């Protein structure tokens, strides 16, 4: 009996070793496709959306034609990094308004979660409930953790005609809002 178990273990181990290189190359292929897709956003039209904010008000891409849009995705309401990032946008929000820009936060949380989060922080801008992950999915930034899905922390700066000018795939929650504001002003001066 032990001999049979040993042989099965050896065969399974061999199969695992033989398949490991192909798994690795498949993973590398997936990640390289994601990186390429991220770079392809700049200059493209933003995907359309229709989502409710923390107050139940509907927002669409079309209603912001003629304005700059900061569309920032974040993983989860009321977590440390997401709170820090929201507070950074809150503190700079008057400057975004002066620059003809709206700030729209987006996560996969529902309207009531957004309402609590927004009230707790006193957010002056809309945070949109993408509960089904449709908009995050269009941008290719949904992370699936088994039964839980979240949006990756990424942002997009969209010009008044609806084209994506900047895609931030790596975000520092302490400095991101300031960087977006600088990039916005630089893009407006071109």
C-alpha positions as MATLAB code, in Angstrom:
seq = 'XXXXXXXXXXXXXXXXXXXXXXXXXXXXXXXXXXXXXXXXXXXXXXXXXXXXXXXXXXXXXXXXXXXXXXXXXXXXXXXXXXXXXXXXXXXXXXXXXXXXXXXXXXXXXXXXXXXXXXXXXXXXXXXXXXXXXXXXXXXXXXXXXXXXXXXXXXXXXXXXXXXXXXXXXXXXXXXXXXXXXXXXXXXXXX';
ca = [
       0.000    0.000    0.000;
       2.813    2.427    0.869;
       4.491    1.637   -2.447;
       1.361    2.643   -4.372;
       1.067    5.909   -2.418;
       4.741    6.627   -3.079;
       4.346    6.032   -6.820;
       1.247    8.256   -6.977;
       3.100   10.983   -5.096;
       6.069   10.767   -7.474;
       3.822   10.926  -10.555;
       1.862   13.912   -9.168;
       5.074   15.720   -8.239;
       6.482   15.137  -11.722;
       3.324   16.463  -13.359;
       3.422   19.543  -11.167;
       7.055   20.228  -12.059;
       6.378   19.788  -15.782;
       3.411   22.138  -15.695;
       5.120   24.819  -13.574;
       6.927   26.522  -16.486;
       3.717   26.749  -18.499;
       1.848   28.203  -15.505;
       4.594   30.759  -15.034;
       4.569   31.773  -18.688;
       0.759   31.983  -18.632;
       0.914   34.311  -15.637;
       3.580   36.449  -17.300;
       1.453   36.585  -20.433;
      -1.583   37.732  -18.446;
       0.370   40.435  -16.619;
       2.049   41.727  -19.774;
      -1.376   42.003  -21.439;
      -2.638   43.993  -18.434;
       0.345   46.364  -18.558;
      -0.133   46.881  -22.284;
      -3.852   47.541  -21.780;
      -3.100   50.141  -19.110;
      -0.785   52.066  -21.426;
      -3.404   51.971  -24.157;
      -5.893   54.089  -22.153;
      -4.134   57.410  -22.728;
      -5.715   59.119  -25.719;
      -8.737   56.782  -25.731;
     -12.305   57.817  -25.013;
     -13.449   57.097  -21.486;
     -16.003   54.325  -21.132;
     -19.483   55.658  -20.502;
     -21.157   55.172  -17.139;
     -24.368   55.737  -15.248;
     -23.884   55.302  -11.497;
     -25.478   56.595   -8.302;
     -23.565   58.617   -5.746;
     -23.778   58.541   -1.949;
     -27.009   60.580   -2.077;
     -28.711   58.420   -4.687;
     -28.134   60.980   -7.477;
     -27.277   59.542  -10.897;
     -24.084   60.560  -12.720;
     -23.114   59.964  -16.346;
     -20.008   60.743  -18.347;
     -22.060   62.866  -20.755;
     -23.250   65.281  -18.056;
     -19.638   66.372  -17.491;
     -18.817   67.265  -21.110;
     -16.894   70.528  -21.069;
     -15.301   69.759  -17.682;
     -12.216   67.851  -16.654;
     -12.965   64.683  -14.699;
     -10.811   63.039  -12.076;
     -12.158   59.492  -11.895;
     -10.422   57.770   -9.027;
     -11.110   54.160   -8.133;
     -10.441   52.863   -4.651;
     -10.852   49.431   -3.028;
     -13.115   49.898    0.003;
     -14.946   52.551    2.017;
     -13.643   53.300    5.501;
     -10.238   51.641    5.165;
      -7.017   53.449    6.062;
      -5.635   54.044    2.563;
      -9.007   54.893    1.045;
      -9.759   57.338    3.858;
      -6.373   58.999    3.395;
      -6.841   59.323   -0.363;
     -10.387   60.717    0.003;
      -9.154   63.280    2.544;
      -6.394   64.380    0.150;
      -8.943   64.976   -2.623;
     -11.215   66.731   -0.103;
      -8.483   69.177    0.933;
      -7.648   70.037   -2.692;
     -11.227   69.973   -3.984;
     -11.615   73.798   -4.136;
      -8.551   73.939   -6.395;
      -9.984   71.245   -8.661;
     -13.215   73.264   -8.943;
     -11.241   76.416   -9.825;
      -9.576   74.371  -12.581;
     -12.945   73.401  -14.129;
     -12.610   69.827  -12.836;
     -14.905   67.469  -10.983;
     -13.669   64.709   -8.705;
     -15.547   61.421   -8.762;
     -14.533   58.622   -6.422;
     -15.624   55.108   -7.392;
     -15.645   51.785   -5.556;
     -17.675   48.598   -5.623;
     -19.352   49.499   -2.315;
     -23.084   50.246   -2.315;
     -24.850   53.610   -1.948;
     -25.486   53.246    1.808;
     -21.820   52.401    2.482;
     -20.800   55.458    0.441;
     -23.271   57.576    2.380;
     -21.752   56.588    5.735;
     -18.192   57.036    4.429;
     -18.964   60.419    2.868;
     -20.733   61.730    5.977;
     -17.955   60.531    8.263;
     -15.319   62.384    6.211;
     -17.486   65.321    5.093;
     -16.681   64.702    1.441;
     -17.764   67.557   -0.851;
     -17.616   65.458   -4.037;
     -19.590   62.462   -5.328;
     -18.456   58.919   -4.696;
     -20.092   56.529   -7.114;
     -21.407   53.066   -6.292;
     -20.204   50.600   -8.937;
     -21.756   47.645   -7.073;
     -21.687   45.251  -10.018;
     -18.180   46.333  -11.032;
     -19.351   47.333  -14.498;
     -17.325   50.535  -14.815;
     -14.270   49.092  -13.068;
     -14.640   46.095  -15.379;
     -14.669   48.336  -18.471;
     -11.374   49.798  -17.270;
     -10.045   46.306  -16.497;
      -9.295   47.052  -12.846;
     -11.504   44.621  -10.924;
      -9.674   42.332   -8.515;
     -11.410   39.096   -7.664;
     -10.616   37.589   -4.259;
     -12.905   34.564   -4.400;
     -16.268   35.749   -3.121;
     -15.129   39.375   -2.770;
     -14.386   41.781   -5.597;
     -12.767   45.204   -5.301;
     -11.568   47.884   -7.676;
      -7.816   48.390   -7.869;
      -6.563   51.780   -6.716;
      -6.168   53.483  -10.089;
      -7.198   56.870  -11.449;
      -7.956   58.497  -14.772;
      -7.802   62.170  -15.734;
     -10.336   62.789  -18.485;
     -10.378   65.948  -20.617;
     -13.512   68.017  -21.398;
     -14.054   66.068  -24.637;
     -14.093   62.712  -22.800;
     -10.584   61.493  -23.719;
      -8.271   60.013  -21.108;
      -5.214   62.233  -20.661;
      -3.545   60.398  -17.773;
      -3.849   56.913  -16.325;
      -2.416   56.427  -12.857;
      -1.876   52.711  -12.320;
       0.346   53.238   -9.294;
      -1.114   55.468   -6.601;
       0.388   56.826   -3.382;
      -2.582   57.746   -1.182;
      -0.638   60.576    0.504;
       0.432   62.408   -2.665;
      -1.902   61.269   -5.429;
      -4.442   64.108   -5.315;
      -1.644   66.676   -5.462;
      -0.044   64.891   -8.433;
      -3.344   64.780  -10.320;
      -3.890   68.506   -9.679;
      -0.391   69.310  -10.999;
      -0.969   67.145  -14.090;
      -4.367   68.789  -14.641;
      -2.849   72.270  -14.573;
      -0.028   71.175  -16.866;
      -2.498   69.637  -19.357;
      -4.594   72.824  -19.329;
      -1.534   74.929  -20.151;
      -0.656   72.879  -23.258;
];
